[in-house]
Amino acid sequence: EIVMTQSPATLSVSPGERATLSCRASQSISSNLAWYQQKPGQAPRLLLYGASTRATGIPARFSGSGSGTEFTLTISSLQSEDFALYYCQQYNNWPRTFGQGTKVEIK
Amino acid sequence: EVQVVESGGGLVQPGGSLRLSCEASGLTFNTYSMNWVRQAPGKGLEWLSYISSTSRTIYYADSVKGRFTISRDNAKNSLYLQMNSLRAEDTAVYYCAPISCSSTTCNHYFDNWGQGTLVTVSA
């Protein structure tokens, strides 16, 4: 099983600042990585797939990079609606696995 | 617009059984592979099971293998999860999620989620 490790667990950022979230895979997953955002009481929302392609309707301030085992989600200028939980998910191997999540909170 | 609606959750005693259902609309259901994903209270997301469009290919997470059974009825646009020998650690919100497909390709990430159905396993 591929273990996905996200860091940090919690990221404290001021509105308007840049946030950088990391996701590491225990073995290579090529670019088969997705990022999701989840707010309390809501289902996850797909942000990015293929490590760097924004899903429909996702603002340009969300960007992704990486391949192989190291991946990054960057939010260029945090808006109030961006404070949430973020998960990465690999879809290269079975079983599909998620990271444990990074909480982006207001500093 | 794709919509998925999960149902069938509730309170069940340890060792008991429950059958979850998921009805999907806005997509050609019999061409979409489907998944179940769960989230325990205050915890992260856990992929549980996959079934191909024809039911020919099925996968399970180790945590539920031998206890849970995924199935589908394409005539009813419905997905199911039969859960047996339930444990306290199965307490979670259960989501069904189709894979993501464009006009040319499909990939195994999830761009459509329902609101989930809560399963509580407790005496």
gemmi code that builds the backbone of each chain (N, CA, C; Angstrom):
import gemmi

chains = {
    "A": [
        ("GLU", (0.842, -1.198, 0.000), (0.000, 0.000, 0.000), (0.877, 1.248, 0.000)),
        ("ILE", (0.500, 2.204, -0.828), (1.243, 3.464, -0.874), (0.760, 4.364, 0.261)),
        ("VAL", (1.691, 4.797, 1.078), (1.363, 5.700, 2.182), (1.580, 7.138, 1.716)),
        ("MET", (0.568, 7.954, 1.918), (0.633, 9.369, 1.567), (0.800, 10.170, 2.854)),
        ("THR", (1.843, 10.973, 2.907), (2.142, 11.735, 4.111), (2.075, 13.226, 3.801)),
        ("GLN", (1.191, 13.923, 4.493), (1.037, 15.362, 4.273), (1.697, 16.149, 5.397)),
        ("SER", (2.238, 17.281, 5.021), (2.841, 18.179, 6.010), (2.635, 19.629, 5.597)),
        ("PRO", (2.540, 20.519, 6.603), (2.397, 20.188, 8.019), (0.981, 19.708, 8.322)),
        ("ALA", (0.741, 19.289, 9.549), (-0.611, 18.893, 9.939), (-1.522, 20.117, 9.992)),
        ("THR", (-0.977, 21.224, 10.482), (-1.707, 22.479, 10.565), (-0.821, 23.601, 10.053)),
        ("LEU", (-1.430, 24.473, 9.267), (-0.707, 25.611, 8.701), (-1.473, 26.878, 9.076)),
        ("SER", (-0.817, 27.765, 9.796), (-1.448, 29.023, 10.209), (-0.981, 30.133, 9.282)),
        ("VAL", (-1.930, 30.731, 8.575), (-1.611, 31.712, 7.542), (-2.554, 32.902, 7.670)),
        ("SER", (-2.053, 34.072, 7.402), (-2.895, 35.275, 7.396), (-3.567, 35.424, 6.043)),
        ("PRO", (-4.772, 35.963, 6.012), (-5.436, 36.217, 4.721), (-4.540, 37.048, 3.815)),
        ("GLY", (-4.520, 36.667, 2.552), (-3.687, 37.367, 1.578), (-2.301, 36.775, 1.431)),
        ("GLU", (-1.884, 35.972, 2.386), (-0.571, 35.349, 2.309), (-0.620, 34.071, 1.469)),
        ("ARG", (0.558, 33.557, 1.197), (0.721, 32.344, 0.401), (0.769, 31.135, 1.332)),
        ("ALA", (0.140, 30.051, 0.915), (0.184, 28.804, 1.677), (0.772, 27.711, 0.800)),
        ("THR", (1.676, 26.940, 1.377), (2.309, 25.842, 0.652), (2.124, 24.557, 1.450)),
        ("LEU", (1.435, 23.601, 0.846), (1.144, 22.322, 1.478), (1.915, 21.234, 0.741)),
        ("SER", (2.415, 20.260, 1.496), (3.210, 19.192, 0.903), (2.530, 17.841, 1.057)),
        ("CYS", (2.810, 16.979, 0.094), (2.297, 15.610, 0.098), (3.399, 14.720, -0.451)),
        ("ARG", (3.719, 13.697, 0.302), (4.783, 12.779, -0.108), (4.223, 11.366, -0.207)),
        ("ALA", (4.557, 10.678, -1.295), (4.154, 9.287, -1.499), (5.300, 8.354, -1.139)),
        ("SER", (4.955, 7.194, -0.580), (5.991, 6.252, -0.140), (6.687, 5.555, -1.300)),
        ("GLN", (6.109, 5.640, -2.495), (6.759, 5.190, -3.720), (6.209, 6.014, -4.868)),
        ("SER", (6.852, 5.917, -6.001), (6.478, 6.767, -7.111), (5.040, 6.525, -7.572)),
        ("ILE", (4.329, 7.634, -7.780), (2.959, 7.567, -8.297), (2.828, 8.367, -9.588)),
        ("SER", (3.969, 8.632, -10.241), (3.959, 9.446, -11.448), (3.280, 10.787, -11.143)),
        ("SER", (2.311, 11.178, -11.926), (1.555, 12.407, -11.633), (0.116, 12.108, -11.250)),
        ("ASN", (-0.124, 10.876, -10.797), (-1.479, 10.436, -10.482), (-1.884, 10.841, -9.070)),
        ("LEU", (-1.971, 12.148, -8.891), (-2.277, 12.717, -7.584), (-3.376, 13.748, -7.705)),
        ("ALA", (-4.305, 13.687, -6.763), (-5.388, 14.662, -6.692), (-5.346, 15.373, -5.344)),
        ("TRP", (-5.836, 16.599, -5.350), (-5.985, 17.383, -4.118), (-7.456, 17.711, -3.927)),
        ("TYR", (-7.903, 17.650, -2.673), (-9.275, 17.963, -2.311), (-9.294, 18.987, -1.181)),
        ("GLN", (-10.347, 19.765, -1.169), (-10.619, 20.701, -0.077), (-11.882, 20.227, 0.640)),
        ("GLN", (-11.865, 20.291, 1.948), (-13.071, 19.926, 2.702), (-13.319, 20.937, 3.812)),
        ("LYS", (-14.542, 21.426, 3.869), (-14.969, 22.332, 4.930), (-15.867, 21.582, 5.895)),
        ("PRO", (-15.972, 22.048, 7.130), (-16.766, 21.319, 8.141), (-18.185, 21.046, 7.673)),
        ("GLY", (-18.589, 19.792, 7.838), (-19.947, 19.395, 7.497), (-20.204, 19.236, 6.021)),
        ("GLN", (-19.167, 19.369, 5.198), (-19.333, 19.246, 3.760), (-18.545, 18.071, 3.216)),
        ("ALA", (-18.945, 17.617, 2.040), (-18.185, 16.603, 1.331), (-16.909, 17.231, 0.757)),
        ("PRO", (-15.917, 16.421, 0.480), (-14.714, 16.956, -0.166), (-15.037, 17.533, -1.548)),
        ("ARG", (-14.203, 18.464, -1.960), (-14.326, 19.056, -3.292), (-13.002, 18.877, -4.015)),
        ("LEU", (-13.055, 18.370, -5.236), (-11.844, 18.188, -6.025), (-11.273, 19.540, -6.426)),
        ("LEU", (-9.977, 19.732, -6.139), (-9.284, 20.958, -6.542), (-8.414, 20.741, -7.769)),
        ("LEU", (-7.562, 19.740, -7.684), (-6.560, 19.493, -8.713), (-6.478, 17.998, -8.985)),
        ("TYR", (-6.123, 17.646, -10.211), (-5.833, 16.267, -10.561), (-4.634, 16.253, -11.493)),
        ("GLY", (-4.072, 15.072, -11.687), (-2.851, 15.017, -12.494), (-1.753, 15.865, -11.893)),
        ("ALA", (-1.817, 16.053, -10.571), (-0.852, 16.823, -9.773), (-0.947, 18.328, -9.981)),
        ("SER", (-1.391, 18.775, -11.165), (-1.304, 20.212, -11.435), (-2.471, 20.787, -12.235)),
        ("THR", (-3.422, 19.991, -12.637), (-4.545, 20.475, -13.450), (-5.709, 20.860, -12.549)),
        ("ARG", (-6.150, 22.101, -12.661), (-7.274, 22.542, -11.849), (-8.574, 21.920, -12.340)),
        ("ALA", (-9.395, 21.509, -11.398), (-10.722, 20.995, -11.724), (-11.619, 22.157, -12.160)),
        ("THR", (-12.739, 21.808, -12.724), (-13.676, 22.814, -13.218), (-14.082, 23.777, -12.104)),
        ("GLY", (-13.962, 25.065, -12.394), (-14.433, 26.079, -11.456), (-13.472, 26.437, -10.341)),
        ("ILE", (-12.302, 25.832, -10.323), (-11.332, 26.120, -9.255), (-10.529, 27.362, -9.617)),
        ("PRO", (-10.437, 28.326, -8.694), (-9.733, 29.587, -9.000), (-8.245, 29.375, -9.275)),
        ("ALA", (-7.698, 30.289, -10.031), (-6.298, 30.193, -10.456), (-5.320, 30.342, -9.309)),
        ("ARG", (-5.774, 30.817, -8.154), (-4.844, 30.946, -7.018), (-4.415, 29.584, -6.470)),
        ("PHE", (-5.125, 28.522, -6.865), (-4.742, 27.159, -6.489), (-3.853, 26.583, -7.595)),
        ("SER", (-2.679, 26.128, -7.209), (-1.800, 25.494, -8.180), (-1.112, 24.304, -7.545)),
        ("GLY", (-0.715, 23.372, -8.393), (-0.061, 22.178, -7.904), (1.173, 21.866, -8.722)),
        ("SER", (2.092, 21.164, -8.080), (3.313, 20.763, -8.784), (3.821, 19.459, -8.205)),
        ("GLY", (4.777, 18.885, -8.912), (5.424, 17.682, -8.436), (5.127, 16.482, -9.306)),
        ("SER", (5.919, 15.453, -9.108), (5.718, 14.154, -9.754), (6.585, 13.150, -9.022)),
        ("GLY", (6.283, 11.885, -9.228), (7.051, 10.861, -8.528), (6.576, 10.696, -7.101)),
        ("THR", (7.307, 11.253, -6.153), (6.944, 11.095, -4.749), (6.705, 12.403, -3.998)),
        ("GLU", (7.045, 13.523, -4.583), (6.941, 14.799, -3.880), (5.992, 15.737, -4.615)),
        ("PHE", (5.020, 16.258, -3.887), (3.985, 17.097, -4.485), (3.704, 18.301, -3.587)),
        ("THR", (3.266, 19.373, -4.228), (2.972, 20.602, -3.505), (1.674, 21.213, -4.012)),
        ("LEU", (0.868, 21.668, -3.071), (-0.309, 22.498, -3.379), (-0.005, 23.895, -2.869)),
        ("THR", (-0.146, 24.872, -3.728), (0.089, 26.256, -3.348), (-1.180, 27.062, -3.526)),
        ("ILE", (-1.507, 27.821, -2.496), (-2.599, 28.787, -2.590), (-1.930, 30.148, -2.548)),
        ("SER", (-2.009, 30.897, -3.649), (-1.135, 32.058, -3.806), (-1.495, 33.205, -2.870)),
        ("SER", (-2.760, 33.415, -2.640), (-3.198, 34.512, -1.778), (-4.477, 34.070, -1.092)),
        ("LEU", (-4.333, 33.677, 0.161), (-5.454, 33.026, 0.849), (-6.646, 33.963, 1.015)),
        ("GLN", (-7.790, 33.453, 0.619), (-9.055, 34.126, 0.839), (-9.754, 33.484, 2.026)),
        ("SER", (-10.731, 34.167, 2.572), (-11.403, 33.668, 3.769), (-12.013, 32.293, 3.535)),
        ("GLU", (-12.486, 32.052, 2.313), (-13.147, 30.767, 2.014), (-12.156, 29.620, 1.831)),
        ("ASP", (-10.858, 29.908, 1.865), (-9.846, 28.871, 1.663), (-9.419, 28.205, 2.958)),
        ("PHE", (-9.848, 28.737, 4.093), (-9.469, 28.119, 5.357), (-10.309, 26.853, 5.514)),
        ("ALA", (-9.609, 25.716, 5.484), (-10.284, 24.423, 5.353), (-9.253, 23.317, 5.542)),
        ("LEU", (-9.726, 22.079, 5.367), (-8.842, 20.920, 5.358), (-8.513, 20.565, 3.924)),
        ("TYR", (-7.294, 20.111, 3.703), (-6.857, 19.724, 2.371), (-6.266, 18.315, 2.419)),
        ("TYR", (-6.697, 17.486, 1.454), (-6.225, 16.108, 1.363), (-5.612, 15.854, -0.004)),
        ("CYS", (-4.561, 15.052, -0.006), (-4.053, 14.528, -1.277), (-4.485, 13.072, -1.395)),
        ("GLN", (-4.568, 12.582, -2.622), (-4.981, 11.197, -2.898), (-4.215, 10.675, -4.098)),
        ("GLN", (-3.661, 9.481, -3.963), (-2.993, 8.873, -5.116), (-3.948, 7.909, -5.799)),
        ("TYR", (-3.888, 7.916, -7.129), (-4.706, 6.977, -7.900), (-3.847, 6.226, -8.904)),
        ("ASN", (-2.618, 5.977, -8.494), (-1.710, 5.202, -9.339), (-1.783, 3.706, -9.036)),
        ("ASN", (-2.017, 3.369, -7.782), (-2.002, 1.980, -7.342), (-3.252, 1.677, -6.512)),
        ("TRP", (-3.574, 0.382, -6.442), (-4.587, -0.100, -5.500), (-3.894, -0.579, -4.237)),
        ("PRO", (-4.471, -0.298, -3.069), (-5.669, 0.517, -2.845), (-5.393, 2.005, -3.028)),
        ("ARG", (-6.404, 2.737, -3.454), (-6.290, 4.195, -3.471), (-6.084, 4.658, -2.035)),
        ("THR", (-5.238, 5.637, -1.850), (-4.956, 6.107, -0.502), (-4.930, 7.632, -0.446)),
        ("PHE", (-5.345, 8.128, 0.699), (-5.373, 9.553, 0.973), (-4.300, 9.900, 2.003)),
        ("GLY", (-3.827, 11.145, 1.960), (-3.034, 11.656, 3.051), (-3.931, 11.927, 4.246)),
        ("GLN", (-3.312, 12.235, 5.371), (-4.064, 12.430, 6.602), (-4.644, 13.829, 6.704)),
        ("GLY", (-4.260, 14.705, 5.791), (-4.832, 16.034, 5.733), (-3.955, 17.121, 6.333)),
        ("THR", (-4.109, 18.320, 5.795), (-3.496, 19.528, 6.346), (-4.607, 20.533, 6.594)),
        ("LYS", (-4.659, 21.034, 7.809), (-5.639, 22.061, 8.147), (-5.011, 23.431, 7.940)),
        ("VAL", (-5.643, 24.245, 7.125), (-5.193, 25.622, 6.921), (-6.083, 26.515, 7.768)),
        ("GLU", (-5.470, 27.147, 8.759), (-6.235, 27.969, 9.694), (-5.782, 29.418, 9.657)),
        ("ILE", (-6.657, 30.265, 10.145), (-6.358, 31.706, 10.154), (-5.353, 32.022, 11.259)),
        ("LYS", (-4.292, 32.740, 10.849), (-3.275, 33.145, 11.811), (-3.726, 34.387, 12.567)),
    ],
    "B": [
        ("GLU", (-25.848, 17.746, -14.836), (-25.109, 17.799, -13.570), (-25.203, 16.435, -12.876)),
        ("VAL", (-24.040, 15.940, -12.485), (-24.002, 14.651, -11.791), (-24.436, 14.839, -10.341)),
        ("GLN", (-25.305, 13.964, -9.898), (-25.715, 13.955, -8.490), (-25.633, 12.540, -7.950)),
        ("VAL", (-25.136, 12.419, -6.742), (-25.135, 11.127, -6.058), (-25.776, 11.318, -4.699)),
        ("VAL", (-26.641, 10.373, -4.342), (-27.347, 10.455, -3.073), (-27.194, 9.129, -2.352)),
        ("GLU", (-26.543, 9.187, -1.204), (-26.346, 7.996, -0.385), (-27.487, 7.874, 0.625)),
        ("SER", (-27.799, 6.638, 0.984), (-28.835, 6.398, 1.984), (-28.562, 5.064, 2.668)),
        ("GLY", (-29.298, 4.825, 3.744), (-29.205, 3.543, 4.416), (-28.412, 3.550, 5.706)),
        ("GLY", (-27.817, 4.685, 6.046), (-27.058, 4.752, 7.289), (-27.962, 4.728, 8.507)),
        ("GLY", (-27.347, 4.587, 9.670), (-28.109, 4.571, 10.897), (-27.302, 3.977, 12.031)),
        ("LEU", (-27.983, 3.710, 13.130), (-27.356, 3.133, 14.319), (-27.476, 1.612, 14.272)),
        ("VAL", (-26.379, 0.938, 14.472), (-26.369, -0.525, 14.456), (-25.447, -1.008, 15.570)),
        ("GLN", (-25.784, -2.140, 16.128), (-24.969, -2.700, 17.201), (-23.720, -3.377, 16.645)),
        ("PRO", (-22.675, -3.435, 17.451), (-21.472, -4.175, 17.023), (-21.835, -5.607, 16.639)),
        ("GLY", (-21.262, -6.045, 15.529), (-21.570, -7.373, 15.011), (-22.740, -7.393, 14.054)),
        ("GLY", (-23.443, -6.287, 13.962), (-24.614, -6.208, 13.104), (-24.290, -5.927, 11.652)),
        ("SER", (-25.343, -5.776, 10.861), (-25.211, -5.556, 9.422), (-26.019, -4.344, 8.996)),
        ("LEU", (-25.616, -3.791, 7.880), (-26.305, -2.643, 7.305), (-26.024, -2.648, 5.814)),
        ("ARG", (-26.980, -2.178, 5.026), (-26.783, -2.073, 3.586), (-26.957, -0.626, 3.164)),
        ("LEU", (-25.902, -0.064, 2.619), (-25.957, 1.300, 2.110), (-26.309, 1.280, 0.630)),
        ("SER", (-26.994, 2.331, 0.204), (-27.341, 2.496, -1.202), (-26.864, 3.850, -1.692)),
        ("CYS", (-26.638, 3.930, -2.978), (-26.253, 5.191, -3.599), (-26.940, 5.253, -4.955)),
        ("GLU", (-27.675, 6.315, -5.163), (-28.337, 6.502, -6.456), (-27.650, 7.651, -7.177)),
        ("ALA", (-27.265, 7.399, -8.413), (-26.552, 8.399, -9.199), (-27.405, 8.844, -10.375)),
        ("SER", (-27.347, 10.134, -10.677), (-28.070, 10.669, -11.824), (-27.175, 11.670, -12.543)),
        ("GLY", (-27.559, 12.005, -13.770), (-26.778, 12.964, -14.540), (-25.559, 12.360, -15.205)),
        ("LEU", (-25.453, 11.054, -15.163), (-24.355, 10.361, -15.837), (-24.885, 9.047, -16.386)),
        ("THR", (-24.186, 8.511, -17.359), (-24.563, 7.204, -17.902), (-24.002, 6.159, -16.959)),
        ("PHE", (-24.807, 5.800, -15.983), (-24.321, 5.021, -14.835), (-23.636, 3.739, -15.265)),
        ("ASN", (-24.165, 3.071, -16.278), (-23.608, 1.762, -16.625), (-22.260, 1.838, -17.333)),
        ("THR", (-21.726, 3.052, -17.488), (-20.382, 3.197, -18.052), (-19.381, 3.695, -17.014)),
        ("TYR", (-19.850, 3.965, -15.795), (-18.983, 4.537, -14.759), (-18.608, 3.507, -13.703)),
        ("SER", (-17.327, 3.399, -13.434), (-16.875, 2.673, -12.262), (-17.202, 3.516, -11.022)),
        ("MET", (-17.414, 2.845, -9.898), (-17.855, 3.523, -8.687), (-17.010, 3.111, -7.492)),
        ("ASN", (-17.037, 3.962, -6.483), (-16.247, 3.726, -5.276), (-17.064, 4.071, -4.026)),
        ("TRP", (-16.646, 3.488, -2.920), (-17.089, 3.929, -1.596), (-15.875, 4.468, -0.848)),
        ("VAL", (-16.084, 5.596, -0.183), (-15.063, 6.258, 0.631), (-15.729, 6.606, 1.951)),
        ("ARG", (-15.014, 6.505, 3.058), (-15.612, 6.868, 4.327), (-14.730, 7.838, 5.103)),
        ("GLN", (-15.358, 8.445, 6.100), (-14.650, 9.394, 6.952), (-15.175, 9.257, 8.375)),
        ("ALA", (-14.341, 8.723, 9.249), (-14.701, 8.617, 10.658), (-14.756, 10.022, 11.270)),
        ("PRO", (-15.512, 10.185, 12.338), (-15.661, 11.515, 12.954), (-14.315, 12.125, 13.315)),
        ("GLY", (-14.054, 13.325, 12.805), (-12.821, 14.025, 13.101), (-11.574, 13.436, 12.457)),
        ("LYS", (-11.759, 12.486, 11.551), (-10.621, 11.811, 10.916), (-10.574, 12.112, 9.422)),
        ("GLY", (-9.595, 11.518, 8.772), (-9.405, 11.747, 7.344), (-10.247, 10.820, 6.482)),
        ("LEU", (-10.011, 10.912, 5.187), (-10.743, 10.122, 4.206), (-10.083, 8.762, 4.022)),
        ("GLU", (-10.914, 7.743, 3.867), (-10.422, 6.380, 3.668), (-11.171, 5.752, 2.500)),
        ("TRP", (-10.444, 5.410, 1.444), (-11.051, 4.672, 0.334), (-11.361, 3.263, 0.791)),
        ("LEU", (-12.545, 2.752, 0.420), (-12.971, 1.432, 0.875), (-13.064, 0.390, -0.232)),
        ("SER", (-13.699, 0.775, -1.348), (-14.011, -0.259, -2.325), (-14.269, 0.361, -3.690)),
        ("TYR", (-14.037, -0.465, -4.720), (-14.210, -0.071, -6.120), (-14.935, -1.178, -6.855)),
        ("ILE", (-15.799, -0.769, -7.792), (-16.454, -1.747, -8.661), (-16.466, -1.170, -10.074)),
        ("SER", (-16.076, -1.972, -11.032), (-16.072, -1.512, -12.415), (-17.498, -1.422, -12.947)),
        ("SER", (-17.633, -0.845, -14.124), (-18.963, -0.595, -14.684), (-19.753, -1.877, -14.912)),
        ("THR", (-19.039, -2.961, -15.197), (-19.711, -4.241, -15.459), (-19.716, -5.167, -14.247)),
        ("SER", (-19.172, -4.691, -13.134), (-19.018, -5.487, -11.905), (-17.959, -6.574, -12.030)),
        ("ARG", (-17.227, -6.580, -13.121), (-16.243, -7.627, -13.330), (-15.028, -7.467, -12.415)),
        ("THR", (-14.676, -6.203, -12.127), (-13.501, -5.940, -11.298), (-13.935, -5.262, -10.010)),
        ("ILE", (-13.481, -5.804, -8.912), (-13.822, -5.287, -7.575), (-12.557, -5.283, -6.725)),
        ("TYR", (-12.387, -4.213, -5.972), (-11.283, -4.110, -5.021), (-11.822, -3.653, -3.675)),
        ("TYR", (-11.101, -4.037, -2.625), (-11.445, -3.617, -1.267), (-10.187, -3.169, -0.522)),
        ("ALA", (-10.386, -2.255, 0.417), (-9.336, -1.957, 1.383), (-9.228, -3.125, 2.353)),
        ("ASP", (-8.031, -3.348, 2.873), (-7.833, -4.459, 3.811), (-8.734, -4.338, 5.032)),
        ("SER", (-9.034, -3.107, 5.428), (-9.815, -2.874, 6.645), (-11.243, -3.408, 6.553)),
        ("VAL", (-11.727, -3.633, 5.335), (-13.117, -4.097, 5.177), (-13.231, -5.396, 4.384)),
        ("LYS", (-12.114, -5.884, 3.876), (-12.139, -7.101, 3.061), (-12.673, -8.264, 3.880)),
        ("GLY", (-13.619, -8.988, 3.300), (-14.221, -10.126, 3.977), (-15.441, -9.764, 4.812)),
        ("ARG", (-15.638, -8.473, 5.052), (-16.808, -8.034, 5.837), (-17.781, -7.219, 5.001)),
        ("PHE", (-17.257, -6.439, 4.062), (-18.087, -5.582, 3.221), (-18.139, -6.145, 1.802)),
        ("THR", (-19.283, -5.937, 1.143), (-19.444, -6.372, -0.243), (-20.041, -5.235, -1.060)),
        ("ILE", (-19.342, -4.866, -2.113), (-19.833, -3.834, -3.019), (-20.583, -4.505, -4.165)),
        ("SER", (-21.644, -3.854, -4.616), (-22.392, -4.374, -5.761), (-23.105, -3.207, -6.434)),
        ("ARG", (-23.670, -3.477, -7.585), (-24.383, -2.429, -8.311), (-25.512, -3.032, -9.116)),
        ("ASP", (-26.492, -2.184, -9.424), (-27.596, -2.563, -10.295), (-27.701, -1.464, -11.348)),
        ("ASN", (-27.160, -1.725, -12.507), (-27.127, -0.686, -13.541), (-28.523, -0.323, -14.037)),
        ("ALA", (-29.454, -1.240, -13.942), (-30.822, -0.939, -14.364), (-31.481, 0.092, -13.445)),
        ("LYS", (-30.972, 0.165, -12.213), (-31.526, 1.107, -11.231), (-30.596, 2.277, -10.944)),
        ("ASN", (-29.508, 2.382, -11.699), (-28.520, 3.446, -11.466), (-28.069, 3.486, -10.003)),
        ("SER", (-27.882, 2.323, -9.448), (-27.628, 2.249, -8.010), (-26.401, 1.431, -7.655)),
        ("LEU", (-25.752, 1.866, -6.605), (-24.578, 1.224, -6.032), (-24.920, 0.828, -4.603)),
        ("TYR", (-24.340, -0.273, -4.147), (-24.643, -0.758, -2.811), (-23.372, -1.111, -2.057)),
        ("LEU", (-23.488, -1.088, -0.720), (-22.414, -1.589, 0.132), (-23.059, -2.381, 1.260)),
        ("GLN", (-22.896, -3.692, 1.195), (-23.387, -4.561, 2.255), (-22.297, -4.658, 3.312)),
        ("MET", (-22.626, -4.256, 4.532), (-21.644, -4.204, 5.602), (-22.050, -5.197, 6.694)),
        ("ASN", (-21.203, -6.187, 6.914), (-21.452, -7.203, 7.943), (-20.386, -7.123, 9.023)),
        ("SER", (-20.668, -7.783, 10.132), (-19.708, -7.849, 11.251), (-19.176, -6.459, 11.604)),
        ("LEU", (-20.098, -5.540, 11.750), (-19.698, -4.150, 11.982), (-19.032, -3.964, 13.332)),
        ("ARG", (-18.065, -3.043, 13.345), (-17.271, -2.732, 14.527), (-17.408, -1.250, 14.847)),
        ("ALA", (-17.055, -0.888, 16.055), (-17.119, 0.517, 16.454), (-16.289, 1.394, 15.519)),
        ("GLU", (-15.175, 0.854, 15.060), (-14.290, 1.639, 14.186), (-14.838, 1.816, 12.774)),
        ("ASP", (-15.968, 1.200, 12.470), (-16.634, 1.430, 11.186), (-17.551, 2.653, 11.240)),
        ("THR", (-17.684, 3.244, 12.423), (-18.482, 4.454, 12.556), (-17.894, 5.561, 11.697)),
        ("ALA", (-18.693, 6.082, 10.772), (-18.169, 7.055, 9.804), (-19.297, 7.565, 8.925)),
        ("VAL", (-19.004, 8.627, 8.197), (-19.838, 9.039, 7.084), (-19.340, 8.289, 5.847)),
        ("TYR", (-20.254, 7.666, 5.139), (-19.911, 6.885, 3.966), (-20.361, 7.633, 2.710)),
        ("TYR", (-19.407, 7.818, 1.807), (-19.661, 8.510, 0.549), (-19.543, 7.527, -0.618)),
        ("CYS", (-20.404, 7.685, -1.613), (-20.163, 6.986, -2.854), (-19.607, 7.990, -3.855)),
        ("ALA", (-18.719, 7.558, -4.703), (-18.030, 8.471, -5.603), (-17.759, 7.793, -6.932)),
        ("PRO", (-18.341, 8.318, -8.004), (-17.987, 7.807, -9.323), (-16.576, 8.255, -9.686)),
        ("ILE", (-15.911, 7.492, -10.538), (-14.647, 7.987, -11.053), (-14.943, 9.160, -11.979)),
        ("SER", (-13.917, 9.886, -12.344), (-14.084, 11.069, -13.164), (-13.834, 10.730, -14.634)),
        ("CYS", (-14.793, 11.087, -15.463), (-14.653, 10.781, -16.888), (-14.901, 12.023, -17.741)),
        ("SER", (-14.057, 12.183, -18.758), (-14.301, 13.194, -19.769), (-14.841, 12.473, -21.005)),
        ("SER", (-14.887, 13.162, -22.114), (-15.394, 12.523, -23.325), (-14.428, 11.476, -23.853)),
        ("THR", (-13.166, 11.559, -23.418), (-12.162, 10.673, -24.000), (-11.504, 9.724, -23.012)),
        ("THR", (-11.544, 10.041, -21.734), (-10.797, 9.228, -20.786), (-11.428, 9.277, -19.404)),
        ("CYS", (-11.087, 8.277, -18.606), (-11.543, 8.240, -17.210), (-10.331, 8.112, -16.293)),
        ("ASN", (-10.435, 8.719, -15.126), (-9.371, 8.611, -14.141), (-9.960, 8.436, -12.754)),
        ("HIS", (-9.159, 7.861, -11.899), (-9.674, 7.414, -10.604), (-9.496, 8.436, -9.504)),
        ("TYR", (-9.886, 9.669, -9.806), (-10.081, 10.634, -8.748), (-11.560, 10.967, -8.751)),
        ("PHE", (-11.983, 11.784, -7.750), (-13.415, 11.885, -7.502), (-13.880, 13.338, -7.570)),
        ("ASP", (-14.622, 13.644, -8.620), (-15.066, 15.032, -8.777), (-16.549, 15.219, -8.497)),
        ("ASN", (-17.192, 14.144, -8.062), (-18.596, 14.262, -7.666), (-18.820, 13.467, -6.394)),
        ("TRP", (-19.274, 14.153, -5.379), (-19.514, 13.530, -4.082), (-20.940, 13.850, -3.636)),
        ("GLY", (-21.559, 12.870, -2.967), (-22.824, 13.156, -2.310), (-22.551, 13.761, -0.939)),
        ("GLN", (-23.581, 13.878, -0.154), (-23.423, 14.390, 1.208), (-23.086, 13.282, 2.202)),
        ("GLY", (-23.153, 12.044, 1.737), (-22.783, 10.931, 2.592), (-23.934, 10.475, 3.475)),
        ("THR", (-23.742, 9.291, 4.057), (-24.711, 8.748, 5.001), (-23.943, 8.274, 6.225)),
        ("LEU", (-24.436, 8.633, 7.394), (-23.727, 8.352, 8.643), (-24.083, 6.970, 9.175)),
        ("VAL", (-23.057, 6.199, 9.445), (-23.207, 4.898, 10.078), (-22.594, 4.979, 11.466)),
        ("THR", (-23.375, 4.627, 12.468), (-22.891, 4.628, 13.844), (-22.999, 3.215, 14.391)),
        ("VAL", (-21.874, 2.666, 14.812), (-21.841, 1.324, 15.370), (-21.611, 1.442, 16.867)),
        ("SER", (-22.642, 1.142, 17.619), (-22.570, 1.318, 19.064), (-23.625, 0.461, 19.739)),
        ("ALA", (-23.282, 0.006, 20.928), (-24.238, -0.774, 21.718), (-25.192, 0.167, 22.458)),
    ],
}
model = gemmi.Model(1)
for chain_id, residues in chains.items():
    chain = gemmi.Chain(chain_id)
    for i, (resn, *xyz) in enumerate(residues, 1):
        res = gemmi.Residue()
        res.name, res.seqid = resn, gemmi.SeqId(i, " ")
        for name, pos in zip(("N", "CA", "C"), xyz):
            atom = gemmi.Atom()
            atom.name, atom.element = name, gemmi.Element(name[0])
            atom.pos, atom.b_iso = gemmi.Position(*pos), 0.0
            res.add_atom(atom)
        chain.add_residue(res)
    model.add_chain(chain)
structure = gemmi.Structure()
structure.add_model(model)
structure.setup_entities()
